[in-house]
Amino acid sequence: MDTRETINDILVNLIRDIWDLEEQAIITEEFQDISNNDMHIIEAIGMGVDSTMSMVAKKLGITAGSLTTSVNGLVNKKYVLRERGEVDRRVVYICLTDKGQKAYRHHAHYHQKLTEAVVASLEPAEIPVLLKALNHLSDFFRNYKEDGSETIF
């Protein structure tokens, strides 16, 4: 394999492996009633913030309708509370219940372990190189999502 094929192979497998491992690590017996997508909605809602449905939908890059469907399930499972704004009844606020906060912390702990494992495997001089590469990759995904452009760098 040449360098580009190797990078492609690593990226494709890495993305799949991270998604699979994350699902195995965070959807434990305690949280078996929710999906990996639900856990990311919980993460986007966050802790101790006044989140609105539109803010969370924008953060996730999905429609408010798609979010509503998922939030309905999370409300029924007691992970999320939803209420209309008192001043503007069109605004819908969502926040995590105690159960949702516990799921949030569980997910954050997984991400902390993942990050620590990567950093621990690097020499100090390698960290800036990894950060640069990851920032370029992040820019690629962000730009590709925004305009479908295949020319990034």
DSSP file (Angstrom, degrees, kcal/mol; ACC not computed):
  #  RESIDUE AA STRUCTURE BP1 BP2  ACC     N-H-->O    O-->H-N    N-H-->O    O-->H-N    TCO  KAPPA ALPHA  PHI   PSI    X-CA   Y-CA   Z-CA
    1    1 A M              0   0    0      0, 0.0     2,-0.1     0, 0.0     0, 0.0   0.000 360.0 360.0 360.0 140.4    0.0    0.0    0.0
    2    2 A D     >  -     0   0    0      1,-0.1     4,-2.4     4,-0.0     5,-0.2  -0.337 360.0 -92.1 -84.2 177.4    1.2    3.5   -0.7
    3    3 A T  H  > S+     0   0    0      1,-0.2     4,-2.7     2,-0.2     5,-0.2   0.893 124.3  48.7 -58.8 -45.2    1.0    6.3    1.9
    4    4 A R  H  > S+     0   0    0      1,-0.2     4,-2.6     2,-0.2    -1,-0.2   0.897 112.0  48.8 -65.6 -40.3   -2.4    7.6    0.8
    5    5 A E  H  > S+     0   0    0      2,-0.2     4,-2.7     1,-0.2    -1,-0.2   0.903 112.0  50.0 -64.4 -40.2   -3.9    4.1    0.8
    6    6 A T  H  X S+     0   0    0     -4,-2.4     4,-2.6     2,-0.2    -2,-0.2   0.931 111.5  47.4 -63.9 -46.2   -2.5    3.5    4.2
    7    7 A I  H  X S+     0   0    0     -4,-2.7     4,-2.9     2,-0.2     5,-0.2   0.928 113.1  49.2 -61.1 -45.4   -3.9    6.8    5.6
    8    8 A N  H  X S+     0   0    0     -4,-2.6     4,-2.8     1,-0.2     5,-0.3   0.930 111.7  48.7 -58.7 -46.6   -7.3    6.0    4.1
    9    9 A D  H  X S+     0   0    0     -4,-2.7     4,-2.3     1,-0.2     5,-0.3   0.914 112.8  47.7 -61.2 -43.7   -7.3    2.6    5.6
   10   10 A I  H  X S+     0   0    0     -4,-2.6     4,-2.9     2,-0.2     5,-0.2   0.943 113.8  46.9 -63.4 -47.5   -6.3    3.9    9.0
   11   11 A L  H  X S+     0   0    0     -4,-2.9     4,-2.5     2,-0.2     5,-0.2   0.930 113.3  47.6 -61.8 -46.8   -9.0    6.6    8.9
   12   12 A V  H  X S+     0   0    0     -4,-2.8     4,-1.8    -5,-0.2    -1,-0.2   0.934 118.3  40.7 -61.1 -47.2  -11.8    4.4    7.7
   13   13 A N  H  X S+     0   0    0     -4,-2.3     4,-3.0    -5,-0.3    -1,-0.2   0.872 113.4  54.2 -70.5 -36.7  -11.0    1.7   10.3
   14   14 A L  H  X S+     0   0    0     -4,-2.9     4,-2.9    -5,-0.3     5,-0.2   0.930 108.8  48.0 -63.7 -45.8  -10.3    4.2   13.1
   15   15 A I  H  X S+     0   0    0     -4,-2.5     4,-2.1    -5,-0.2    -1,-0.2   0.937 115.8  44.5 -60.9 -46.4  -13.7    5.9   12.7
   16   16 A R  H  X S+     0   0    0     -4,-1.8     4,-2.6    -5,-0.2    -2,-0.2   0.921 114.8  48.4 -63.6 -44.2  -15.5    2.6   12.6
   17   17 A D  H  X S+     0   0    0     -4,-3.0     4,-3.1     2,-0.2     5,-0.3   0.898 110.7  50.3 -65.6 -41.0  -13.5    1.2   15.6
   18   18 A I  H  X S+     0   0    0     -4,-2.9     4,-2.7    -5,-0.2     5,-0.2   0.933 112.6  47.4 -62.7 -44.6  -14.0    4.3   17.7
   19   19 A W  H  X S+     0   0    0     -4,-2.1     4,-2.1    -5,-0.2    -2,-0.2   0.935 116.1  43.9 -62.2 -46.3  -17.8    4.2   17.0
   20   20 A D  H  X S+     0   0    0     -4,-2.6     4,-2.2     2,-0.2    -2,-0.2   0.934 116.2  46.3 -64.9 -46.6  -18.0    0.5   17.8
   21   21 A L  H  X S+     0   0    0     -4,-3.1     4,-2.8     1,-0.2     5,-0.2   0.903 111.1  52.6 -64.1 -41.4  -15.8    0.7   20.9
   22   22 A E  H  X S+     0   0    0     -4,-2.7     4,-2.8    -5,-0.3     5,-0.4   0.927 108.8  50.3 -61.1 -43.2  -17.6    3.8   22.2
   23   23 A E  H  X S+     0   0    0     -4,-2.1     4,-1.9    -5,-0.2    -1,-0.2   0.920 113.5  45.3 -61.2 -43.0  -20.9    1.9   21.9
   24   24 A Q  H  < S+     0   0    0     -4,-2.2    -1,-0.2     1,-0.2    -2,-0.2   0.877 116.9  45.8 -66.7 -37.1  -19.6   -1.0   23.8
   25   25 A A  H  < S+     0   0    0     -4,-2.8    -2,-0.2    -5,-0.2    -1,-0.2   0.854 122.1  31.7 -77.5 -35.3  -18.0    1.2   26.5
   26   26 A I  H  < S+     0   0    0     -4,-2.8     2,-1.5    -5,-0.2    -3,-0.2   0.729 103.2  71.5-101.2 -21.9  -20.8    3.6   27.1
   27   27 A I  S  < S+     0   0    0     -4,-1.9    -1,-0.2    -5,-0.4     5,-0.1  -0.613  72.1 157.9 -94.1  78.4  -23.9    1.4   26.6
   28   28 A T        -     0   0    0     -2,-1.5     3,-0.5    -3,-0.1    -2,-0.1  -0.209  62.0 -85.0 -89.2-178.0  -23.5   -0.6   29.7
   29   29 A E  S >  S+     0   0    0      1,-0.2     3,-1.1     2,-0.2     4,-0.1   0.880 130.6  54.3 -57.4 -38.4  -26.1   -2.6   31.5
   30   30 A E  T 3  S+     0   0    0      1,-0.2    -1,-0.2     2,-0.1     3,-0.2   0.840 119.5  32.0 -65.2 -32.7  -27.1    0.6   33.4
   31   31 A F  T >  S+     0   0    0     -3,-0.5     3,-1.4     1,-0.1    -1,-0.2  -0.047  79.6 120.7-115.5  30.5  -27.6    2.5   30.2
   32   32 A Q  T <   +     0   0    0     -3,-1.1    -1,-0.1     1,-0.3    -2,-0.1   0.628  64.2  69.7 -71.8 -11.8  -28.9   -0.3   28.0
   33   33 A D  T 3  S+     0   0    0     -3,-0.2     2,-0.3    -4,-0.1    -1,-0.3   0.435  96.8  59.2 -87.3   2.4  -32.1    1.5   27.3
   34   34 A I  S <  S-     0   0    0     -3,-1.4     2,-0.2    43,-0.0    -3,-0.0  -0.883  75.7-128.2-127.5 162.7  -30.5    4.2   25.2
   35   35 A S     >  -     0   0    0     -2,-0.3     4,-2.1     1,-0.1     5,-0.1  -0.471  32.6-102.3-100.2 172.9  -28.4    4.2   22.0
   36   36 A N  H  > S+     0   0    0      2,-0.2     4,-1.7     1,-0.2     5,-0.2   0.891 125.3  53.4 -59.9 -40.8  -25.1    5.7   21.2
   37   37 A N  H  > S+     0   0    0      1,-0.2     4,-1.7     2,-0.2    -1,-0.2   0.910 106.6  52.0 -61.3 -42.4  -27.0    8.5   19.4
   38   38 A D  H  > S+     0   0    0      1,-0.2     4,-2.4     2,-0.2    -1,-0.2   0.909 106.8  53.7 -58.9 -41.7  -29.0    9.1   22.5
   39   39 A M  H  X S+     0   0    0     -4,-2.1     4,-2.2     1,-0.2    -1,-0.2   0.866 107.2  51.0 -63.5 -35.7  -25.8    9.4   24.5
   40   40 A H  H  X S+     0   0    0     -4,-1.7     4,-2.1     2,-0.2    -1,-0.2   0.809 108.1  52.1 -72.8 -28.4  -24.5   12.1   22.1
   41   41 A I  H  X S+     0   0    0     -4,-1.7     4,-2.2     2,-0.2    -2,-0.2   0.915 109.0  50.4 -68.5 -43.0  -27.8   14.0   22.5
   42   42 A I  H  X S+     0   0    0     -4,-2.4     4,-2.0     1,-0.2    -2,-0.2   0.919 110.8  49.8 -58.2 -44.0  -27.3   13.9   26.3
   43   43 A E  H  < S+     0   0    0     -4,-2.2    -1,-0.2     1,-0.2    -2,-0.2   0.905 110.3  50.1 -61.6 -42.2  -23.7   15.2   25.7
   44   44 A A  H  < S+     0   0    0     -4,-2.1    -1,-0.2     1,-0.2    -2,-0.2   0.835 106.7  54.4 -68.6 -32.8  -25.0   18.0   23.5
   45   45 A I  H  < S-     0   0    0     -4,-2.2    -1,-0.2    -5,-0.1    -2,-0.2   0.930  98.0-171.4 -65.1 -44.4  -27.6   19.0   26.1
   46   46 A G     <  -     0   0    0     -4,-2.0    50,-0.4    -5,-0.2     2,-0.4  -0.031  23.3 -61.5  80.2 177.1  -24.9   19.3   28.7
   47   47 A M  S    S-     0   0    0      1,-0.2     3,-0.1    -4,-0.1    48,-0.0  -0.854 105.3  -6.4-106.4 132.9  -24.9   19.8   32.4
   48   48 A G  S    S+     0   0    0     -2,-0.4     2,-0.4     1,-0.2    -1,-0.2   0.719  97.8 120.4  64.7  25.0  -26.3   22.9   34.2
   49   49 A V        -     0   0    0     -3,-0.2     2,-1.4    -4,-0.2    -1,-0.2  -0.904  69.9-119.6-119.7 149.6  -27.0   24.9   31.0
   50   50 A D        -     0   0    0     -2,-0.4     2,-0.4    -3,-0.1    45,-0.1  -0.709  44.8-178.3 -84.8  91.7  -30.3   26.3   29.8
   51   51 A S  E     -A   94   0A   0     -2,-1.4    43,-2.8    43,-0.9     2,-0.3  -0.727  13.8-153.7 -94.0 140.0  -30.4   24.4   26.5
   52   52 A T  E  >  -A   93   0A   0     -2,-0.4     4,-2.3    41,-0.2    41,-0.2  -0.741  28.4-114.3-104.4 160.9  -33.1   24.9   24.0
   53   53 A M  H  > S+     0   0    0     39,-2.3     4,-2.6    -2,-0.3     5,-0.2   0.911 118.2  50.8 -58.5 -42.4  -34.2   22.3   21.4
   54   54 A S  H  > S+     0   0    0     38,-0.2     4,-2.2     1,-0.2    -1,-0.2   0.881 109.1  50.9 -66.9 -36.9  -33.0   24.6   18.6
   55   55 A M  H  > S+     0   0    0      2,-0.2     4,-2.4     1,-0.2    -1,-0.2   0.928 113.5  44.6 -63.5 -44.9  -29.6   25.1   20.2
   56   56 A V  H  X S+     0   0    0     -4,-2.3     4,-2.1     2,-0.2    -2,-0.2   0.903 112.3  51.6 -68.7 -40.9  -29.1   21.4   20.7
   57   57 A A  H  X>S+     0   0    0     -4,-2.6     5,-2.3    -5,-0.2     4,-1.1   0.924 111.9  47.3 -60.6 -43.9  -30.3   20.6   17.1
   58   58 A K  H  <5S+     0   0    0     -4,-2.2     3,-0.4     1,-0.2    -2,-0.2   0.918 110.0  52.5 -63.8 -43.1  -27.9   23.1   15.7
   59   59 A K  H  <5S+     0   0    0     -4,-2.4    -1,-0.2     1,-0.2    -2,-0.2   0.875 115.3  41.6 -59.3 -38.3  -25.0   21.8   17.8
   60   60 A L  H  <5S-     0   0    0     -4,-2.1    -1,-0.2    -5,-0.1    -2,-0.2   0.597 109.2-123.8 -85.9 -12.0  -25.7   18.3   16.5
   61   61 A G  T  <5S+     0   0    0     -4,-1.1     2,-0.3    -3,-0.4    -3,-0.2   0.856  71.1 117.3  71.4  35.0  -26.3   19.4   12.9
   62   62 A I      < -     0   0    0     -5,-2.3    -1,-0.3    -6,-0.2    -2,-0.1  -0.806  69.4 -91.4-126.6 169.1  -29.7   17.8   12.8
   63   63 A T     >  -     0   0    0     -2,-0.3     4,-2.1     1,-0.1     5,-0.2  -0.413  31.1-118.7 -77.9 157.7  -33.3   19.2   12.3
   64   64 A A  H  > S+     0   0    0      1,-0.2     4,-2.5     2,-0.2     5,-0.1   0.856 115.8  57.1 -62.1 -34.5  -35.4   20.1   15.3
   65   65 A G  H  > S+     0   0    0      2,-0.2     4,-1.8     1,-0.2    -1,-0.2   0.907 106.3  47.4 -63.3 -43.1  -37.9   17.4   14.1
   66   66 A S  H  > S+     0   0    0      1,-0.2     4,-1.7     2,-0.2    -1,-0.2   0.911 113.2  48.9 -64.2 -41.9  -35.2   14.7   14.3
   67   67 A L  H  X S+     0   0    0     -4,-2.1     4,-3.3     1,-0.2     5,-0.3   0.902 106.0  57.6 -64.7 -40.1  -34.2   15.9   17.7
   68   68 A T  H  X S+     0   0    0     -4,-2.5     4,-2.5     1,-0.2    -1,-0.2   0.914 104.8  51.1 -57.0 -44.5  -37.8   16.0   18.9
   69   69 A T  H  X S+     0   0    0     -4,-1.8     4,-1.3     1,-0.2    -1,-0.2   0.929 114.9  42.3 -59.0 -46.8  -38.2   12.3   18.1
   70   70 A S  H  X S+     0   0    0     -4,-1.7     4,-2.0     1,-0.2    -2,-0.2   0.904 113.4  51.6 -68.7 -41.5  -35.1   11.4   20.1
   71   71 A V  H  X S+     0   0    0     -4,-3.3     4,-2.8     1,-0.2     5,-0.2   0.873 103.0  60.0 -65.4 -36.1  -35.8   13.7   23.0
   72   72 A N  H  X S+     0   0    0     -4,-2.5     4,-2.3    -5,-0.3    -1,-0.2   0.931 107.8  45.8 -54.7 -45.3  -39.3   12.2   23.3
   73   73 A G  H  X S+     0   0    0     -4,-1.3     4,-1.7     1,-0.2    -1,-0.2   0.899 112.6  49.5 -64.7 -40.8  -37.7    8.8   23.9
   74   74 A L  H  <>S+     0   0    0     -4,-2.0     5,-3.0     2,-0.2     6,-1.2   0.835 110.6  50.4 -69.5 -32.1  -35.2   10.3   26.4
   75   75 A V  H ><5S+     0   0    0     -4,-2.8     3,-1.5     4,-0.2    -2,-0.2   0.934 110.5  49.7 -67.4 -46.0  -38.0   12.1   28.3
   76   76 A N  H 3<5S+     0   0    0     -4,-2.3    -2,-0.2     1,-0.3    -1,-0.2   0.827 111.5  49.0 -61.3 -32.3  -40.0    8.8   28.4
   77   77 A K  T 3<5S-     0   0    0     -4,-1.7    -1,-0.3    -5,-0.2    -2,-0.2   0.391 117.2-115.9 -90.1   3.3  -36.9    7.0   29.8
   78   78 A K  T < 5S+     0   0    0     -3,-1.5    21,-0.4     2,-0.2    22,-0.4   0.780  85.2 113.1  71.0  30.6  -36.4    9.8   32.4
   79   79 A Y  S   <S+     0   0    0     -5,-3.0    18,-2.0     1,-0.2     2,-0.3   0.682  76.6  35.9 -96.1 -25.0  -33.0   11.1   31.1
   80   80 A V  E     -B   96   0A   0     -6,-1.2     2,-0.4    16,-0.3    16,-0.2  -0.962  62.7-151.4-134.8 144.3  -34.3   14.5   30.0
   81   81 A L  E     -B   95   0A   0     14,-3.1    14,-2.1    -2,-0.3     2,-0.4  -0.915  16.3-165.4-110.0 144.0  -36.8   17.0   31.1
   82   82 A R  E     +B   94   0A   0     -2,-0.4     2,-0.3    12,-0.2    12,-0.2  -0.990  12.9 164.2-130.6 137.6  -38.6   19.3   28.7
   83   83 A E  E     -B   93   0A   0     10,-2.5    10,-3.3    -2,-0.4     2,-0.2  -0.993  34.1-113.9-151.5 149.9  -40.6   22.5   29.3
   84   84 A R  E     -B   92   0A   0     -2,-0.3     8,-0.2     8,-0.2     5,-0.2  -0.482  42.2 -99.2 -78.7 149.8  -41.8   25.4   27.3
   85   85 A G        -     0   0    0      6,-3.0    -1,-0.1     3,-0.6     6,-0.1  -0.380  20.6-141.3 -66.9 146.2  -40.5   28.9   28.0
   86   86 A E  S    S+     0   0    0      1,-0.1     3,-0.3    -2,-0.1    -1,-0.1   0.873 101.0  39.3 -76.9 -37.6  -42.6   31.1   30.2
   87   87 A V  S    S+     0   0    0      1,-0.3     2,-0.5     2,-0.0    -1,-0.1   0.934 131.8  23.4 -77.2 -48.3  -42.0   34.3   28.2
   88   88 A D    >   -     0   0    0      1,-0.1     3,-1.7     3,-0.1    -3,-0.6  -0.926  67.2-164.2-122.8 104.8  -42.1   32.7   24.8
   89   89 A R  T 3  S+     0   0    0     -2,-0.5    -1,-0.1     1,-0.3    -4,-0.1   0.634  85.7  68.8 -65.7 -14.1  -44.1   29.5   24.7
   90   90 A R  T 3  S+     0   0    0     -6,-0.1     2,-0.4     2,-0.0    -1,-0.3   0.765  83.2  86.0 -74.7 -24.0  -42.5   28.6   21.3
   91   91 A V    <   -     0   0    0     -3,-1.7    -6,-3.0    -6,-0.1     2,-0.6  -0.645  66.6-159.3 -81.8 128.7  -39.1   28.1   23.0
   92   92 A V  E     - B   0  84A   0     -2,-0.4   -39,-2.3    -8,-0.2     2,-0.3  -0.944   4.0-157.8-113.0 120.6  -38.7   24.6   24.4
   93   93 A Y  E     -AB  52  83A   0    -10,-3.3   -10,-2.5    -2,-0.6     2,-0.4  -0.738   8.0-169.4 -95.6 142.9  -36.0   24.1   27.1
   94   94 A I  E     +AB  51  82A   0    -43,-2.8   -43,-0.9    -2,-0.3     2,-0.3  -0.984   9.1 168.9-131.8 145.6  -34.4   20.8   27.8
   95   95 A C  E     - B   0  81A   0    -14,-2.1   -14,-3.1    -2,-0.4     2,-0.3  -0.962  36.0 -96.6-148.1 164.2  -32.2   19.7   30.6
   96   96 A L  E     - B   0  80A   0    -50,-0.4   -16,-0.3    -2,-0.3   -48,-0.1  -0.613  29.0-140.0 -85.3 140.3  -30.8   16.5   32.0
   97   97 A T     >  -     0   0    0    -18,-2.0     4,-2.7    -2,-0.3     5,-0.2  -0.247  42.2 -89.7 -78.0 179.4  -32.4   14.7   35.0
   98   98 A D  H  > S+     0   0    0      1,-0.2     4,-2.0     2,-0.2     5,-0.1   0.912 134.0  50.2 -57.8 -41.6  -30.3   13.1   37.6
   99   99 A K  H  > S+     0   0    0    -21,-0.4     4,-1.9     1,-0.2    -1,-0.2   0.898 110.7  49.1 -63.8 -40.9  -30.3    9.9   35.5
  100  100 A G  H  > S+     0   0    0    -22,-0.4     4,-2.5     2,-0.2    -2,-0.2   0.880 109.3  52.1 -65.3 -39.3  -29.3   11.9   32.4
  101  101 A Q  H  X S+     0   0    0     -4,-2.7     4,-2.5     2,-0.2    -1,-0.2   0.869 107.6  52.2 -65.1 -36.6  -26.5   13.6   34.3
  102  102 A K  H  X S+     0   0    0     -4,-2.0     4,-2.1     2,-0.2    -2,-0.2   0.914 110.7  47.3 -65.3 -42.0  -25.2   10.2   35.4
  103  103 A A  H  X S+     0   0    0     -4,-1.9     4,-2.5     2,-0.2    -2,-0.2   0.904 110.5  53.4 -63.8 -41.5  -25.2    9.1   31.8
  104  104 A Y  H  X S+     0   0    0     -4,-2.5     4,-2.7     1,-0.2    -2,-0.2   0.939 110.1  46.3 -57.9 -49.4  -23.4   12.3   30.8
  105  105 A R  H  X S+     0   0    0     -4,-2.5     4,-2.3     1,-0.2    -1,-0.2   0.882 110.9  53.3 -62.6 -38.8  -20.7   11.8   33.4
  106  106 A H  H  X S+     0   0    0     -4,-2.1     4,-1.6     2,-0.2    -1,-0.2   0.923 111.9  44.9 -61.5 -45.2  -20.3    8.1   32.2
  107  107 A H  H  X S+     0   0    0     -4,-2.5     4,-2.0     2,-0.2    -2,-0.2   0.905 112.0  51.8 -66.1 -43.0  -19.9    9.3   28.6
  108  108 A A  H  X S+     0   0    0     -4,-2.7     4,-2.3     1,-0.2    -1,-0.2   0.873 106.5  55.0 -61.8 -37.6  -17.4   12.0   29.6
  109  109 A H  H  X S+     0   0    0     -4,-2.3     4,-2.5     2,-0.2    -1,-0.2   0.904 106.1  51.5 -63.5 -41.1  -15.4    9.5   31.5
  110  110 A Y  H  X S+     0   0    0     -4,-1.6     4,-2.4     1,-0.2    -2,-0.2   0.940 111.1  47.5 -59.4 -47.4  -15.1    7.3   28.4
  111  111 A H  H  X S+     0   0    0     -4,-2.0     4,-2.5     1,-0.2    -2,-0.2   0.872 110.5  52.4 -64.5 -36.3  -13.8   10.3   26.4
  112  112 A Q  H  X S+     0   0    0     -4,-2.3     4,-2.7     2,-0.2    -1,-0.2   0.922 110.3  47.8 -63.9 -44.4  -11.4   11.2   29.1
  113  113 A K  H  X S+     0   0    0     -4,-2.5     4,-2.3     2,-0.2    -2,-0.2   0.908 111.7  50.7 -62.7 -42.0   -9.9    7.7   29.1
  114  114 A L  H  X S+     0   0    0     -4,-2.4     4,-1.8     2,-0.2    -2,-0.2   0.938 113.0  45.3 -60.3 -48.8   -9.7    7.7   25.3
  115  115 A T  H  X S+     0   0    0     -4,-2.5     4,-2.7     1,-0.2     5,-0.2   0.919 112.6  50.3 -63.2 -45.1   -7.8   11.1   25.3
  116  116 A E  H  X S+     0   0    0     -4,-2.7     4,-2.6     1,-0.2    -1,-0.2   0.885 108.0  53.8 -62.0 -38.6   -5.5   10.0   28.1
  117  117 A A  H  X S+     0   0    0     -4,-2.3     4,-0.9    -5,-0.2    -1,-0.2   0.901 111.6  45.0 -63.3 -40.8   -4.6    6.8   26.3
  118  118 A V  H >< S+     0   0    0     -4,-1.8     3,-0.7     2,-0.2     4,-0.3   0.952 115.5  45.7 -67.6 -49.6   -3.7    8.7   23.2
  119  119 A V  H >< S+     0   0    0     -4,-2.7     3,-1.5     1,-0.2    -2,-0.2   0.888 109.0  56.1 -62.9 -40.0   -1.7   11.3   25.0
  120  120 A A  H 3< S+     0   0    0     -4,-2.6    -1,-0.2     1,-0.3    -2,-0.2   0.756 103.0  56.3 -64.8 -24.0    0.1    8.8   27.2
  121  121 A S  T << S+     0   0    0     -4,-0.9     2,-0.3    -3,-0.7    -1,-0.3   0.494  98.5  79.9 -86.9  -2.1    1.4    6.9   24.1
  122  122 A L  S <  S-     0   0    0     -3,-1.5     5,-0.0    -4,-0.3    -4,-0.0  -0.746  77.2-122.8-108.8 151.8    3.1   10.0   22.7
  123  123 A E    >>  -     0   0    0     -2,-0.3     3,-1.6     1,-0.1     4,-0.9  -0.589  39.2-108.5 -77.2 151.4    6.3   11.8   23.3
  124  124 A P  T >4 S+     0   0    0      0, 0.0     3,-0.7     0, 0.0    -1,-0.1   0.851 119.8  54.9 -52.4 -37.1    5.9   15.4   24.2
  125  125 A A  T 3> S+     0   0    0      1,-0.2     4,-0.5     2,-0.2    -3,-0.0   0.712 102.6  58.1 -70.9 -19.7    7.2   16.6   20.9
  126  126 A E  H <> S+     0   0    0     -3,-1.6     4,-2.4     1,-0.2    -1,-0.2   0.723  88.0  75.6 -81.9 -21.1    4.6   14.4   19.0
  127  127 A I  H <X S+     0   0    0     -4,-0.9     4,-2.8    -3,-0.7     5,-0.2   0.916  93.5  49.0 -61.9 -46.5    1.6   16.1   20.7
  128  128 A P  H  > S+     0   0    0      0, 0.0     4,-2.3     0, 0.0    -1,-0.2   0.875 111.2  51.6 -61.2 -34.0    1.8   19.3   18.6
  129  129 A V  H  X S+     0   0    0     -4,-0.5     4,-2.4     2,-0.2    -2,-0.2   0.922 111.2  46.7 -66.9 -43.7    2.1   17.2   15.4
  130  130 A L  H  X S+     0   0    0     -4,-2.4     4,-3.0     2,-0.2     5,-0.2   0.926 111.5  51.7 -62.9 -44.3   -1.0   15.2   16.4
  131  131 A L  H  X S+     0   0    0     -4,-2.8     4,-2.5     1,-0.2    -2,-0.2   0.913 110.3  48.9 -58.6 -43.5   -2.9   18.4   17.2
  132  132 A K  H  X S+     0   0    0     -4,-2.3     4,-2.1     2,-0.2    -1,-0.2   0.933 113.5  46.2 -62.1 -46.3   -2.1   19.9   13.9
  133  133 A A  H  X S+     0   0    0     -4,-2.4     4,-2.3     1,-0.2    -2,-0.2   0.915 113.8  48.2 -63.9 -43.3   -3.2   16.8   12.0
  134  134 A L  H  X S+     0   0    0     -4,-3.0     4,-2.7     2,-0.2    -1,-0.2   0.874 109.8  52.7 -67.1 -36.4   -6.4   16.5   14.0
  135  135 A N  H  X S+     0   0    0     -4,-2.5     4,-2.5    -5,-0.2    -1,-0.2   0.905 109.9  48.4 -64.2 -40.8   -7.2   20.1   13.5
  136  136 A H  H  X S+     0   0    0     -4,-2.1     4,-2.4     2,-0.2    -2,-0.2   0.913 112.5  48.7 -63.5 -42.0   -6.8   19.7    9.7
  137  137 A L  H  X S+     0   0    0     -4,-2.3     4,-2.4     2,-0.2    -2,-0.2   0.917 111.2  49.9 -63.6 -43.1   -9.0   16.6    9.8
  138  138 A S  H  X S+     0   0    0     -4,-2.7     4,-2.7     1,-0.2    -2,-0.2   0.912 110.0  50.6 -61.7 -43.2  -11.6   18.5   11.9
  139  139 A D  H  X S+     0   0    0     -4,-2.5     4,-3.1     2,-0.2     5,-0.3   0.908 108.4  53.5 -60.4 -41.9  -11.5   21.3    9.3
  140  140 A F  H  X S+     0   0    0     -4,-2.4     4,-2.8     2,-0.2     5,-0.2   0.955 112.0  43.2 -57.3 -51.5  -12.0   18.8    6.5
  141  141 A F  H  X S+     0   0    0     -4,-2.4     4,-2.3     2,-0.2    -2,-0.2   0.916 115.7  48.3 -62.7 -43.6  -15.1   17.3    8.1
  142  142 A R  H  X S+     0   0    0     -4,-2.7     4,-2.1     2,-0.2    -2,-0.2   0.940 116.6  42.1 -62.8 -47.9  -16.5   20.7    9.1
  143  143 A N  H  X S+     0   0    0     -4,-3.1     4,-2.5     2,-0.2     6,-0.6   0.884 113.8  51.7 -68.3 -39.0  -16.0   22.2    5.6
  144  144 A Y  H  X S+     0   0    0     -4,-2.8     4,-2.0    -5,-0.3    -1,-0.2   0.905 112.2  47.0 -63.8 -40.7  -17.2   19.1    3.8
  145  145 A K  H  < S+     0   0    0     -4,-2.3    -2,-0.2    -5,-0.2    -1,-0.2   0.892 113.8  48.3 -66.8 -40.4  -20.3   19.1    5.9
  146  146 A E  H  < S+     0   0    0     -4,-2.1    -2,-0.2    -5,-0.2    -1,-0.2   0.895 135.3   3.4 -71.2 -41.4  -21.0   22.8    5.3
  147  147 A D  H  < S-     0   0    0     -4,-2.5    -3,-0.2    -5,-0.1    -2,-0.2   0.405  87.2-120.2-130.9   4.1  -20.5   22.9    1.5
  148  148 A G     <  +     0   0    0     -4,-2.0    -4,-0.2    -5,-0.4    -3,-0.1   0.611  57.9 158.3  68.3   9.4  -19.9   19.4    0.3
  149  149 A S        -     0   0    0     -6,-0.6    -1,-0.2     1,-0.1    -2,-0.1  -0.395  35.1-164.0 -70.0 141.0  -16.5   20.6   -1.1
  150  150 A E  S    S+     0   0    0     -3,-0.1     2,-0.8    -2,-0.1    -1,-0.1   0.520  73.0  81.2 -99.5  -7.7  -13.9   18.0   -1.6
  151  151 A T        +     0   0    0      1,-0.2    -1,-0.1     2,-0.1    -2,-0.1  -0.872  48.6 144.3-100.8 108.9  -11.1   20.5   -1.9
  152  152 A I              0   0    0     -2,-0.8    -1,-0.2    -3,-0.0    -2,-0.0   0.797 360.0 360.0-112.6 -46.3  -10.1   21.4    1.7
  153  153 A F              0   0    0    -13,-0.0    -2,-0.1     0, 0.0   -13,-0.0   0.456 360.0 360.0-100.8 360.0   -6.3   22.0    1.9
